[in-house]
Amino acid sequence: MKLLLKLTQAFIFFSFLSLYVSAATDSTEVRNHQDYQIFLKQPAKEIRLIMYEKNFLPIQGKLSEDRKAIIMKEYQNGNKVHVKVLYEDGTEDEFVKSPCFIDPVILLP
């Protein structure tokens, strides 16, 4: 009877341990592939240009669903970003955003 109780306790312990390890692994993966966003003044029609201010390398970006933010993939944290955007009302805007105005975002699947 005591042996059965010990085996049950060991099984429960290792079950919770495996759940904890898998949860920790999942959160690490999210942090490695985190997207960043820049908020816009108004809804945009298209992104004309998005690149790093320092070295002029292009950044992969897309408009958010509500078109009020630019979502950037693989943004190198700590760099200024140069943006040229066309708004839905036909006006065009060109600006530079410093890293303190670039926010991390987690997109839901």
VENLINJO-V606354 format. One record per pair of residues at least 6 apart in sequence whose ideal C-beta (glycine too) atoms are under 7 Angstrom apart, sorted by the first residue. I is the first residue (numbers start at 1). J is the second residue. D is the distance in whole Angstrom. If there is no record, write none. Layout:
# VENLINJO-V606354
I/J/D
I/J/D
This chain:
# VENLINJO-V606354
30/106/6
34/104/5
34/106/7
35/71/5
35/72/6
35/73/6
35/105/5
35/107/6
36/72/5
36/75/4
36/102/5
36/103/6
36/104/6
36/105/6
37/64/7
37/69/5
37/70/6
37/71/5
37/72/7
37/103/5
37/105/5
38/69/6
38/70/5
38/81/7
38/83/7
38/97/5
38/101/7
38/102/6
39/68/7
39/69/5
40/68/5
40/69/6
40/70/7
40/85/7
42/87/5
43/66/7
43/67/4
43/68/6
43/87/7
43/88/5
44/63/6
44/67/5
44/85/5
44/86/7
44/87/5
44/88/7
45/86/5
45/87/6
45/88/5
46/86/5
47/61/6
47/63/7
47/70/6
47/85/6
48/84/4
48/85/6
48/86/6
49/83/7
49/84/4
50/58/7
50/59/5
50/61/5
50/70/7
50/81/7
50/83/5
51/57/6
51/58/5
51/59/6
51/82/5
52/59/7
52/79/5
52/81/6
53/80/4
53/81/6
53/82/5
53/96/5
54/79/6
54/80/7
59/72/5
59/75/6
59/81/7
60/72/7
60/73/4
60/74/6
61/70/5
61/71/6
61/72/5
61/73/7
62/71/5
63/70/6
64/71/6
70/83/7
71/105/7
75/102/7
77/99/7
78/99/5
79/99/6
80/96/6
80/97/7
80/98/5
80/99/7
81/96/7
81/97/5
81/102/6
82/96/5
83/95/6
83/97/7
84/94/5
85/93/6
86/92/5
87/93/7
